[in-house]
Structure formats: C-alpha cells, structure tokens
Amino acid sequence: MLRTATHDTSIVTVEFDTGAKARFHAIWLRDNALDPETRAPGNGQRLITIGDIPANVSVSAAEVVNGDLSVTFQPESKTVTFPAVWLADHVYDRDQTLQAGRIAPGITTWERGIDAPSSDWTEVHTNQTTKRSWLAAVAEFGFAKLTGGPTEPESLLKVADLFGYVRETNYGPYFEVRTEVNPTNLAYTGLGLQAHTDNPYRDPVPTLQILYCLENSAEGGDSIVVDGFRAAEKLREQNPDGFALLAGYPARFEYKGSDGVCLRSRRPMIELSPDGELIGIRFNNRSSAPFVDVPFDQMEAYYAAYRQLGDIIDDPAMGVSFKLESGESFIVDNTRILHARLGYSGAGSRWLQGCYADKDGLLSTLAAMEMAQPEAAE
C-alpha cells in the first residue's frame, strides 16, 4: 500500500506504508504502463515502441487511489494505475554501488558437506510439488540428482522433458559415456577427469548437462561436482587482482576433434554481467587454446590467478562426490557447476549417457509453477 504520492512534471515520488520512499521518472512510468493499450492483456507484451511515447512526456497528476498510484500523462491526457506491490517490486531508486563478482539473489553457493539435492524419479514425474522442489534445487544449488529411474537407453531424454528440450549438438541429441575396464581401445579408459565445465568452446555453451547411469559395475568412478561460483568467490577473497584478471580478459577455447568441426570461443573464465554480477564459469584444461588477449605485462599474473583458481577447484574440500547406480542421474548448471570423475579399475563396466539442455526452459517452467501455486513456492 502507498501512503502518499507527490510529483513534478518529470518525477513521481511515492511513500509506501513501510515508510520507504522511491522516485520514478515520467518516461519510465509511461514506458511501463500496465493499461491494455500499452501491454497486451493476455501475454503482457508491450504494444508500443519507445518512438510512440511523446518525447515531451510529463506528469500532470499523481495521487494515491485505494492504496495504488494513479498517474496522468501529458500531452496524451492518459491516466494509468500502478499497483503498489508492482511498484515495490520494480524500485530502481536505490544505491546501485554493487560489488563485482556478487552472487545473484536466490543462488546458494556451497562446498563439501552439503547434502546433494535428490528426488525420486517417479515422484518428480507424478507429483507437481516434488517436481517444483527439484527444479528449485537446480536453480539454487546448480545441480540435483534423480534416483530410482528406468535403465533403458535414452531415459535421460525424459529428464529433459520435465522442463524443456534437448539441445542437439555435433555429438547428436545425446552422447555415450561408455567405458570398460581393461579396454581394447583407449577411448574407453577408466582414467579420472579434472573438474571442468563442458563445451567451453561453444558460444553460447549448453547451459545444462544431464548424465544418466545405465550400468555401473566398476569399482570407483565416483562423480564429483564443484561449485564454480564458490571457487570464484574464494579467488576474489584471496586474490582480488587475480579475480579481476580472469574476469577482465577473455580466455580462448577450441575443439576440432572430428572432420567438419572446428568450434572456438573467446570468453573469460569468470564471466560477469555489465553491473558485476557473477553469471558464468568456463574452466576446461583439455579445451584451452593459447591465451593471446592478455597484455604481455599481465600474462604471468594471469597465469598465477589461473593456477590459483585451479588449486581451489581441485581442493577436496570443495567437491561433493557420489557414485551413480543404474537408473540414477544428475543434472548440472553448466555455466556454474564443474563436474569430475574419479578413476577406476578392476572388473566391470560403466555406461552413462549424456545430453545437453538449456537453463531458460528450466527457469521458465519453475517460474510458471510458482506463479500458478505461489503459496507452495514459499
């Protein structure tokens, strides 16, 4: 609820019932008007362009009506109501001094010791509350497991169906991670893999990865996940100048492992939004190309920061480990979470299938579910 509203021709100032005050510009209010001539009632999309708003737009009246804000714009003589709750959700009159590398609201960074978010396959596919909780865990922690699933090939595609679509790449709609102990081909070794993000040589990268276990009778081979955002936080705390170097200069990544494919990207290992929010990690030693975009006098310091980030990622205190059994799977936010595999030996075999999907579909599905049942999302 609003208590008061005052205005001049270019600014409206409101006071909420909490005592907080906020200012809104006339052009901002007119552009964001909620009336059916400005926004389509069905989908909320804007029906006007910036050029349709008079350049000399001004406010001739602003008052509180039933706790909400009523504004009249000139020269259109157009009156629009803005709900107080909507205004409170869209306040921009605040201190915009923000820390570089900060974490977005709703994201929880973590280290070893947390319980891996996990849900039952059948429950997630049949119970909307369980599905919403599972999706929310992926959004907050960057990964989650599913247990008790089927063991038929291509079952992983049903995981992507929970929220969106498979992102097909040059590897196809999905790929095989089929490894046998004592193999006849080195492609099927049981060697361990350093924690990494997948496909850093793509632009954009696949933002979600699903790994599904169909068979695992080998000793060892545990999966490990590491929160890249937490690693970046630690680097910023320990070496702010090194953090700034990895965020300020692009690394290069490349893959040309098969005929007709040459994938390249030029992106920083630590990616920030223009206002400094941490939005992505790209870390994969196997796909790194020569760094040529770092100034000569900064290269040694850049490599020192790169090494330090690698040491943080490799620290056993950072990782959550688990061994996938048949019918189990996990999903990771590939812009944030690094995954690794311990080596294994002895008799047996290990067969996983993997695919990529996109985070916008997961976040859209989650947001729609929370809007439909907001009380369950609290």
N, C-alpha and C positions, 0 to 999 in steps of 0.2 A: 504494500500500500504506500501511496505517496501522501505526504503532509502538505507540501507547498510546491508551487511552480512559479518562477519569475522568468522574465525574458527581456532581451533587447531584440533588435532586428536580426541578429546573426547567431545568437546563443540562447538556449533554454537551460535554466538551472533548476534542478529538482531536489527536494529533500525527501528521503524515504522515511518510513515510520521507525526505522532503526536509528535515525539521526544522521545517517550518511548522506552526503551531498554529491551530486555529479552534474557535469555540464555536457550538453550535446549541441553540436553545430547544426544550423538550419539545413545546410546541404546534406549532412549525414542523415538527419531525420527524414528529409524528403526522399532521399535515395532508398531508405529502408522502410518507407511507409508500408503499412500492412493492409491497406484497402484493396478491394478486388480489381480496381483499375490499375493498380501498381503491381500486384502479385496475383498469380493465378490461384484461385481458391483451392483447387484440387491438389496441386503439387507444390505450391509455394514459390514457383519460379518467377523471377522478375519479368514484367511485361513491358518495361520501359528501358531505354538506354540512358546513359549519362547525358547525351545530347538532347533528350526530351525534357530534361529539367531546366527551367529558365536559369540563365547564368546569374540573374539578379534575384534569385530566390531569397525570400526573407520571411520572418515570423511576425505576424500581426497580432496574434493572440496565443496564449498558452495558459491553461488552467487545469486544476485537478477536478475530475468528474468521477464520482464513485470510486475514488482511490486510484484512478488511472490518469494518464496525461492526454489532454486534448490540445492539438496544435492546429492553428490555421496558417496556411502558407499563402504568400503573395508572390507574384501577381496572379496566381491561379484561383485565389479565393477558395482554396481546398482545405477542408478540415479532416484531420485524421486522428484516431485514438491509438495510443500506445499503452498496452498493459504494463502496470508497474513491474510485474515479475519479468516480463520481456526486457524492459529497460535495465533492471538489475543484472540480468544475465549478459547484457551487452555493454556494460560500462567500459569506456576507454579512457576516462578522465582519472588517471591513476599514475603512480610512479612507474615509468617504463624503463628504469635502470635495472637491467637484468644481467645475471651472471652468465658469462659464456660457458657453455657446457652443462647448463642446468637440465634437469630431467623434467619431462612434461608431467602435468598432474595425471594421476591415475596409473602411473607406472611405478612399480616397486622393484628396486634393484636388490640383488641378493648374492650370497656366497654359499660355500659348502655349509651344510647343516639345515637348510630348509627342507621341508617335505616336498618332494616332487608332486605338483598338481596332477591328479589322476582321477579318471572316471571310468565307469564300466561301459563297454560298447553298447550293450542292449539298452541300458538306461539313457545314454546320450541320444540314441536313435528313437526312443519311445517316450521320453519324459522331457517336456519343454523346460522345466526348471533345472534339471540336470544339464541339459544342453546349454542353457544360458550360463550356468556356472562354469562349465568347461570352456566356453568361448571367452568368458570374462577372465579366466585364469591365463589364457593365452595372451590376451590384451595387456594384463597387468604384469605377469612374470615373463612373458616371451616364449613360454613353452608349456606343454602339458602332455600327459600320457593317456592312452586308452588301453584297457585290458579286457580280456575275455572275448576278443573278436574272432571272426572266422579265419580259417587258414587257407582259403582258396586264393590262388593268384588273382591279382587286380583288386583285392579287397581294399587296398589303400584308396582307390578311386571313390569308394563310398565315404571315406573320411572327408575328402574334398567336397563331396555332395552335401555335407552338413551345412556348409556356409557359402559355397561359391563354385568355382570351376577350376579345373586343372589348367595350368599354363604349359602348353606344349612348347618344347624347345627342339634343338637339333638332336637331342637324345630321345625324342619321341614323347608321347604322353606320360610315360614313366620309364624308369631305368632299373636294371638289375644290379643288385649288390650281392652277387653270388660267389662266395669264397669257400674253398675247400682246403682243409689241412693237408700237407704233403701234396701239393698240386702238381700237375704236369705242365702248367702254364703259370708264369709269374704274375699274370694278371689276377690270379685267384690266390694271392698270398694272405697270410694272417698277420701281416705287419701292422703295427699301430699307426694312427694318424694324428698329427698335431691338431689341436683345436683350431677350427677355421670357419669362416663363412663360405657358403657355396657360390660359385659362379661370379666372383667379383669382376670378371672380365666382361660382364653384360652391363648394359646401361639402357633401361633400369635392370637391377638384379631381380631375380624372383624373390618376392618378399616373404614367402612361406615355403617351408620344406616339410614334407611328410615322409617318414621312414617306417616301414611296416615289416615286421618279422614273420616270415612263413615257416622257417625252420632254424633251430639253433641248438645243435647238439655238441658244439665245440666247447672246450674249456677256455675260459677267459673271454675276450672280445666285448667287455663291458662298454656301454655307451657313456659318454661324458658330455655334459653341457656346461658352458661357462657364460656368464652374463657379461657381454662385451661392454654394456653401459656401465656396469660396476667397475670393470677394468679401466675404462676411460676416466671414471671418477677418481680412482686411485692414482692414475697417472697425473691428473690435474692437481691432486692434493700434494703429491710427492715432487712433481716437476712441472710447474705451470708453464714454463717456457717451452719445454718439450711437448706438452699438450698442444700449445699454440702452433708449434711447427707441424705436427701431424694433422692438425685441423686446418692449417693455413696454406698448405701446399698439396697439390694432387700427387698421389701415387699413380703408378701405371700397372695394369694387369692385362694378361694376354693368354689366349688359348687357340692353338691351331693344331690340334691333335688328330684331325681326320681330314680327308680330302674335301675341299669345298667349304671349309670352315676356318675363319680367322676372326676371332672375337677379341675386341680391345675396348678398354675403358680407361678413362683418366679422371679419377675421383680421389678425394682424400681418404686416408684410413679412418679418420674420425670426422664425420660429416655433421656440420651444424647448420641450422636454419639461419636466414639473414639476421634474426634477432638473438642468435646464440643458443637456441635450444638444441640439445643433442638428438639427432634424428637417424644416425646410421653409423655402422662399423663395417669396414671391409678389411679382412685380415686373412690372407691365404698365401703362405710362403711358396707353395707349388706353382702358383699362377702369377707371381710377381714378375713384372717386366722391369728393365732398368729405369731407375728414377732419374729423370732429366729435367724436371721442372722446379727443382730446389736450387736456389742460388749456391754458387761454389762455396762461399764463406759460411753457409749454413748446413752444408751436406753432412759434415761429421756430427754436428749436434742433432741433426735429423735422424741419422742412423743410431745415435745413442738413445734417443727417445723411442725409436722403433724397437731396439733391443729391450729397453725397459718395459715397454708395453708387452712384448713377447714374454718376458720374465713374469710379469703379473698374470698373464693369461695361463702360463704353464704352471703356476703355483698350485699344488694340490689343494690348498685351502680355498681355491676359487671354484672348484668344479663339483657338480652333483653327478654321481655315477649310478648306473643301474644296468642290469642285464636284461635285454628284451627276450621274452619267451615267445613261443609260437602263438600267434593271434594278438600280440601286443604291438603297439605303435607309439610313436611320439611325433609331435609337430613342433617346429621352432620358427620363431620370427627371424628370418634370415638377414634382416637388417640390423639385428641386435645380438642374437644368441649364437655363439660359436659351438660347434659340436666336434667331438673327437671319438676315437675308438682305441681301446687298449689292444695290444697284440694278443694273439692266442696260438696255442699249439696243442698237439695231441690228436686223438682220433675224433672224427665227427665232421660236421659241415655247418655252414652258416649261410642262410639265404634271406636276404631282405629285398624289398622293392621300394623304390623312392619315386616321388613326384614333386612337382612344384605347384604352388597356387599363389594367390595374391591376397594381401592383408586387407585391402579395401573391401573385398567381399565379406571377410570375417567381421570386420568392424561394422559394416553396414547391417549384416544380419543381427549382430549383437545389439546395435542401437535400435533397430526396429523392434526387437523383442523387448527391450527395456521401455520403449515408448508404449508398447501395447500393454505391458504389465509393469508399470513403474514401481508399484509397491513391492514387487518381488525382487527388483533390482537394488533396493536399499540395503 
